[in-house]
């Protein structure tokens, strides 16, 4: 049901977006409007019945994960851990936000004035991602399962080839350790060279070694961040030498 905050002109704007960007002529346009309504907008209009998108997001999240899981399971014969990592890379917040960015619905998201004025990059990414899942929920209800499967293939699953080819699905620290053990028979180790700054704002300088070979140094506000940066550098080092751990059964890519 449409709420009193929506004008006829806005309704047409949502309809146009649905047709041109989502490929859907919504039977119930209120579903799309709700999918693009943030909780903060509802809180700002307490005297009017307005629905936010969190229930649709809940539904869309489950559908997205199921469609991606089904696709990977049917086409690849990999270990469960590998397939789980692929799925996680496809449905993570950054991937969903990227899909939202490409669809271009940000100007249609209904936020409170305070949320619009104070939005930061991290919050923006989360809002875009949440709306993408909510749109999937809305499309499922309004257009049906087969439509939403095609939509997810077009806007999410197409990324799988790139994720596998550039190995962005792998955990850098675990993968670097695998490479070091496979090619050099050595477990790499991280060594803290320096800790600076007050207790609440530490800065760490970390070095990474494979045996006596120093891969490099990195400085960051957490040990984990510095270690990940170094592991990524180490992976690039092995790749440059033509040393990787290829996967099998990828003929369906």
Buried (B, 14 or more C-beta within 10 A) or exposed (E): EEBEBBEEEBBEBBBEBBEEBBEBEBEEBBBBBBBBBBBBBBEBBEEEEBBBBBEBBEBBBBBBBEBBBEBBEEBBEBEEEBBBBBBEBBBEBEBBBBBBBEBEBBEBBBBBEEBEEEBEEEEBBBBBBBBBBBBBBBBBBBBEEEBBBBBBBEBBBEBBEEBBEEBEBBEBBEBBBBBBEEBBEBEBEBEEEEEEEEEEEEBBBBBBBBEEEEBEBBBBEEBEBBBBBBBBBBBEBBEEEEBBEEBEEBEEE
